[in-house]
């Protein structure tokens, strides 16, 4: 290829590079971005095979997400430790690799060829970075014309993957945003469910006044209360807390409130309610989940109150004249 032909070929590649950038950034679906980026890279660079690996920072590994070749399906989802093989070296150093003879390079790992029967000759491998942060590695193997990759090929591949890295990061951010929006919708729904299990209106009585307020540390949690009226004029007052926060605690609380209401109306004293409830919870206990609870039976006619406490903060009695607490009373 003479100089004129080389210049014309390079101009054509740069034009295709621009077109590739537009195509890659036209989608916010991560899988689509990855597959489209590698398919177009393979076409533009006239390579036989290509692969893209994303970095799993916690594991310190590169995870194959796209592998396009006759044996690509055999290496998908494989993991490569950072520092191992050519791609691992690129991830470790942050430097690109141009290898004209793979079997003569000590960084090359022959196990993939041995496992698939493929023959690697020349390799281009570049890091995918966003704001100097490594997010993955992109790799080309073997030019279709049988020649080794060149410095010009490396420069073009680096330009291409600068766009790929931005597209991947945008797709990830978009996926995170969608996930956050779904979580916010789920939490709003769980909050509505949780509130529905708390009393909407407290009983009205000429001899006693009830008031309550419950504010969760997060959108939903395990705090709850209830006031249950007996036919004979007595009341059961329940205050409790399920361990943990979030949706799991709210769901556990919802079931617990229903069981407490059932037990209160069956049994004659608060200690019996807590004892029976404890047996039921222990029979189906989940690791790490527990409940603290105060149950009180109030007789407005006599002013007497029987209280049972299962690990919760003790209730306080405050004089009506506002002189401060008289100390915890059980």
C-alpha positions as CSV (number, residue, x, y, z in Angstrom):
1,X,0.0,0.0,0.0
2,X,1.6,3.3,-1.1
3,X,1.4,6.6,0.8
4,X,-1.7,7.9,-1.1
5,X,-3.6,4.7,-0.4
6,X,-2.5,4.7,3.2
7,X,-3.7,8.2,3.7
8,X,-7.0,7.4,2.0
9,X,-7.4,4.3,4.1
10,X,-6.7,6.3,7.3
11,X,-9.2,8.9,6.3
12,X,-11.9,6.3,5.7
13,X,-11.1,4.7,9.1
14,X,-11.4,8.1,10.9
15,X,-14.8,8.7,9.2
16,X,-16.0,5.3,10.4
17,X,-14.6,6.0,13.8
18,X,-16.8,9.1,14.0
19,X,-19.8,7.1,12.8
20,X,-19.0,4.4,15.4
21,X,-19.0,7.0,18.2
22,X,-22.5,8.2,17.2
23,X,-23.8,4.6,17.1
24,X,-22.3,3.6,20.4
25,X,-23.6,6.6,22.3
26,X,-27.1,6.3,20.8
27,X,-28.1,3.7,23.4
28,X,-28.2,3.7,27.2
29,X,-28.6,-0.1,27.6
30,X,-25.3,-1.5,28.9
31,X,-25.5,-4.9,27.2
32,X,-26.4,-3.2,23.9
33,X,-23.6,-0.7,24.2
34,X,-21.0,-3.4,24.9
35,X,-22.1,-5.7,22.1
36,X,-22.5,-2.8,19.6
37,X,-19.1,-1.3,20.6
38,X,-17.2,-4.6,20.1
39,X,-19.0,-5.5,16.9
40,X,-18.2,-2.1,15.3
41,X,-14.6,-2.2,16.7
42,X,-14.0,-5.6,15.1
43,X,-15.4,-4.3,11.8
44,X,-13.5,-0.9,11.8
45,X,-10.2,-2.5,12.9
46,X,-10.6,-5.4,10.5
47,X,-9.9,-7.9,13.2
48,X,-10.7,-11.6,13.5
49,X,-11.7,-11.5,17.2
50,X,-12.4,-9.0,19.9
51,X,-13.4,-9.0,23.6
52,X,-14.4,-6.5,26.3
53,X,-13.8,-7.1,30.0
54,X,-15.2,-4.9,32.8
55,X,-13.4,-4.5,36.0
56,X,-14.9,-6.1,39.2
57,X,-13.1,-3.8,41.7
58,X,-14.1,-5.8,44.8
59,X,-12.7,-9.1,43.4
60,X,-9.8,-7.5,41.6
61,X,-10.8,-9.3,38.4
62,X,-11.7,-8.6,34.8
63,X,-15.0,-10.2,33.7
64,X,-15.6,-11.0,30.1
65,X,-18.8,-9.3,29.0
66,X,-18.4,-9.5,25.2
67,X,-16.3,-11.9,23.2
68,X,-16.8,-12.0,19.4
69,X,-15.1,-14.7,17.4
70,X,-15.6,-18.3,16.3
71,X,-14.8,-19.4,19.9
72,X,-16.2,-16.4,21.7
73,X,-19.0,-18.3,23.5
74,X,-16.4,-20.5,25.2
75,X,-14.8,-17.6,27.1
76,X,-17.8,-15.5,27.9
77,X,-18.3,-14.9,31.7
78,X,-14.8,-16.1,32.4
79,X,-12.8,-14.1,35.0
80,X,-9.2,-13.0,34.7
81,X,-7.3,-11.7,37.7
82,X,-5.8,-8.3,37.3
83,X,-2.1,-8.8,36.5
84,X,-2.6,-12.1,34.6
85,X,-2.2,-12.3,30.9
86,X,-2.0,-9.4,28.5
87,X,-5.4,-8.0,29.5
88,X,-4.5,-8.3,33.2
89,X,-1.2,-6.6,32.6
90,X,-3.0,-3.7,30.8
91,X,-5.5,-3.4,33.7
92,X,-2.7,-3.5,36.2
93,X,-0.4,-0.9,34.6
94,X,-3.0,1.2,32.8
95,X,-0.8,1.0,29.7
96,X,-1.9,-0.2,26.2
97,X,-0.2,-3.3,24.7
98,X,0.7,-3.8,21.1
99,X,2.0,-7.4,20.5
100,X,3.0,-8.5,17.1
101,X,3.9,-12.1,18.1
102,X,1.8,-13.4,21.0
103,X,3.7,-16.6,21.6
104,X,7.0,-14.6,21.9
105,X,5.6,-12.4,24.6
106,X,5.9,-13.6,28.2
107,X,2.7,-11.8,29.2
108,X,0.6,-13.9,26.9
109,X,-1.5,-16.7,28.5
110,X,-1.7,-19.7,26.2
111,X,-4.4,-21.4,28.2
112,X,-7.2,-19.8,26.2
113,X,-5.8,-21.0,22.9
114,X,-5.2,-24.5,24.3
115,X,-8.8,-24.6,25.6
116,X,-10.4,-23.4,22.4
117,X,-8.0,-24.5,19.6
118,X,-7.7,-20.9,18.5
119,X,-4.3,-19.5,17.4
120,X,-3.5,-16.0,18.6
121,X,-0.9,-14.2,16.6
122,X,-1.1,-10.4,17.2
123,X,-2.9,-8.5,19.9
124,X,-4.1,-5.0,20.6
125,X,-5.2,-4.3,24.1
126,X,-6.1,-0.9,25.7
127,X,-7.5,0.2,29.0
128,X,-11.0,1.6,29.3
129,X,-10.8,4.7,31.6
130,X,-13.2,7.4,32.7
131,X,-11.7,10.4,34.5
132,X,-8.4,8.4,35.0
133,X,-10.4,5.5,36.6
134,X,-10.1,2.1,35.1
135,X,-13.5,0.5,34.3
136,X,-12.3,-2.3,32.0
137,X,-10.1,-3.5,29.1
138,X,-10.8,-3.9,25.4
139,X,-8.9,-6.3,23.2
140,X,-8.4,-7.2,19.5
141,X,-6.9,-10.4,18.2
142,X,-5.4,-11.1,14.7
143,X,-5.9,-8.8,11.7
144,X,-7.9,-10.3,8.9
145,X,-5.1,-9.8,6.4
146,X,-2.7,-11.9,8.5
147,X,-0.4,-9.0,9.2
148,X,0.4,-7.9,12.8
149,X,-1.2,-4.8,14.3
150,X,0.7,-1.5,13.9
151,X,1.2,1.7,15.9
152,X,-1.4,3.3,13.7
153,X,-3.9,0.5,14.6
154,X,-3.2,1.1,18.3
155,X,-3.8,4.8,18.0
156,X,-7.1,4.3,16.2
157,X,-8.2,1.6,18.7
158,X,-7.4,4.0,21.6
159,X,-9.5,6.7,20.1
160,X,-12.3,4.3,19.5
161,X,-12.3,3.0,23.1
162,X,-12.2,6.5,24.6
163,X,-15.7,6.8,23.2
164,X,-16.6,3.2,24.3
165,X,-15.5,4.0,27.9
166,X,-17.8,7.1,28.0
167,X,-20.7,5.2,26.5
168,X,-20.2,2.3,29.0
169,X,-20.1,4.8,32.0
170,X,-23.2,6.6,30.7
171,X,-25.1,3.3,30.4
172,X,-24.0,2.3,33.9
173,X,-25.1,5.6,35.4
174,X,-28.4,5.4,33.6
175,X,-28.9,1.8,34.9
176,X,-28.1,3.0,38.4
177,X,-30.6,5.8,38.1
178,X,-33.3,3.5,36.9
179,X,-32.5,1.2,39.8
180,X,-32.7,4.1,42.3
181,X,-36.0,5.2,40.9
182,X,-37.5,1.7,41.2
183,X,-36.2,1.5,44.8
184,X,-37.8,4.8,45.6
185,X,-41.1,3.7,44.2
186,X,-40.9,0.4,46.2
187,X,-40.1,2.3,49.4
188,X,-43.0,4.7,48.8
189,X,-45.3,1.7,48.4
190,X,-43.8,-0.1,51.4
191,X,-44.3,3.1,53.4
192,X,-47.9,3.3,52.5
193,X,-48.4,-0.4,53.4
194,X,-46.6,0.2,56.8
195,X,-48.8,3.2,57.6
196,X,-51.9,1.2,56.8
197,X,-51.1,-1.3,59.6
198,X,-50.8,1.5,62.2
199,X,-54.0,2.9,63.7
200,X,-55.6,5.5,61.5
201,X,-57.7,6.8,64.4
202,X,-57.1,6.2,68.1
203,X,-60.0,5.3,70.3
204,X,-62.0,8.1,72.0
205,X,-62.9,7.7,75.7
206,X,-64.3,10.0,78.3
207,X,-61.8,8.8,80.9
208,X,-58.6,8.5,78.9
209,X,-57.1,10.3,75.9
210,X,-54.8,8.6,73.4
211,X,-52.2,10.2,71.2
212,X,-49.3,8.8,69.2
213,X,-46.6,9.7,66.7
214,X,-44.2,7.5,64.8
215,X,-41.4,8.7,62.6
216,X,-39.0,6.2,61.0
217,X,-35.3,6.9,60.7
218,X,-35.6,5.8,57.0
219,X,-38.6,5.7,54.6
220,X,-39.8,2.5,56.3
221,X,-38.7,0.7,59.4
222,X,-39.8,-1.6,62.2
223,X,-41.3,0.7,64.8
224,X,-45.0,0.2,65.5
225,X,-47.7,0.9,68.0
226,X,-51.4,0.0,68.4
227,X,-54.3,0.7,70.7
228,X,-56.9,-2.1,70.8
229,X,-60.4,-1.6,72.5
230,X,-62.0,-4.5,74.4
231,X,-65.8,-4.9,74.5
232,X,-65.7,-4.4,78.3
233,X,-64.1,-0.9,78.1
234,X,-60.5,-1.9,78.6
235,X,-57.7,-1.1,76.2
236,X,-54.5,-2.9,75.1
237,X,-51.6,-0.5,74.3
238,X,-48.7,-2.0,72.3
239,X,-45.4,-0.3,71.4
240,X,-42.6,-2.3,69.7
241,X,-39.7,-2.3,67.4
242,X,-38.5,-4.9,64.9
243,X,-34.7,-5.2,64.5
244,X,-33.2,-3.5,61.4
245,X,-34.5,-0.9,59.0
246,X,-36.0,-0.8,55.5
247,X,-38.5,-3.0,53.7
248,X,-37.7,-6.3,55.5
249,X,-38.4,-4.8,58.9
250,X,-41.6,-3.2,57.7
251,X,-42.9,-6.4,56.3
252,X,-42.0,-8.3,59.5
253,X,-43.8,-5.6,61.4
254,X,-46.9,-5.8,59.3
255,X,-47.3,-9.5,60.1
256,X,-46.5,-9.0,63.7
257,X,-49.2,-6.3,64.2
258,X,-51.8,-8.7,62.9
259,X,-50.7,-11.5,65.2
260,X,-50.7,-9.2,68.2
261,X,-54.2,-8.0,67.6
262,X,-55.4,-11.6,67.4
263,X,-53.6,-12.6,70.6
264,X,-54.7,-9.6,72.6
265,X,-58.4,-10.3,72.0
266,X,-57.9,-14.0,73.0
267,X,-55.8,-13.7,76.2
268,X,-56.6,-12.0,79.5
269,X,-53.3,-10.4,80.5
270,X,-50.2,-8.8,78.8
271,X,-47.7,-11.4,80.0
272,X,-49.7,-14.1,78.3
273,X,-49.8,-12.2,75.1
274,X,-46.0,-11.7,75.0
275,X,-45.4,-15.3,76.0
276,X,-47.6,-16.7,73.3
277,X,-46.1,-14.3,70.7
278,X,-42.6,-15.2,71.7
279,X,-43.3,-18.9,71.2
280,X,-44.7,-18.2,67.7
281,X,-41.8,-16.0,66.7
282,X,-39.2,-18.4,68.0
283,X,-40.7,-21.3,66.0
284,X,-40.1,-19.5,62.7
285,X,-37.2,-17.3,63.7
286,X,-35.1,-15.8,61.0
287,X,-31.4,-15.3,61.6
288,X,-30.7,-11.8,63.0
289,X,-34.4,-10.8,63.3
290,X,-35.9,-10.1,66.7
291,X,-38.6,-7.8,68.3
292,X,-38.7,-5.7,71.4
293,X,-42.2,-5.1,72.7
294,X,-44.2,-3.4,75.5
295,X,-47.8,-4.5,76.1
296,X,-50.1,-2.8,78.6
297,X,-53.7,-3.5,79.6
298,X,-55.5,-0.4,80.8
299,X,-58.7,-0.2,82.8
300,X,-60.0,3.4,82.5
301,X,-62.7,2.8,85.1
302,X,-60.1,2.0,87.9
303,X,-57.0,3.7,86.5
304,X,-55.1,0.5,86.8
305,X,-52.6,-0.6,84.2
306,X,-50.9,-4.0,83.8
307,X,-47.6,-3.9,81.8
308,X,-45.4,-6.6,80.4
309,X,-42.1,-5.8,78.8
310,X,-40.1,-7.9,76.3
311,X,-36.7,-6.1,76.0
312,X,-38.1,-2.7,75.1
313,X,-37.4,0.6,76.8
314,X,-39.4,0.9,80.0
315,X,-42.5,3.1,79.8
316,X,-42.5,6.4,81.6
317,X,-45.3,7.8,83.7
318,X,-45.5,11.7,83.5
319,X,-47.7,13.6,86.0
320,X,-50.5,15.5,84.4
321,X,-49.4,18.7,86.2
322,X,-46.2,18.7,84.0
323,X,-43.7,18.5,86.9
324,X,-41.4,16.1,85.0
325,X,-41.2,12.3,85.1
326,X,-41.6,10.4,88.3
327,X,-39.1,7.8,87.0
328,X,-39.6,4.6,85.0
329,X,-42.4,2.4,86.3
330,X,-43.2,-1.1,85.2
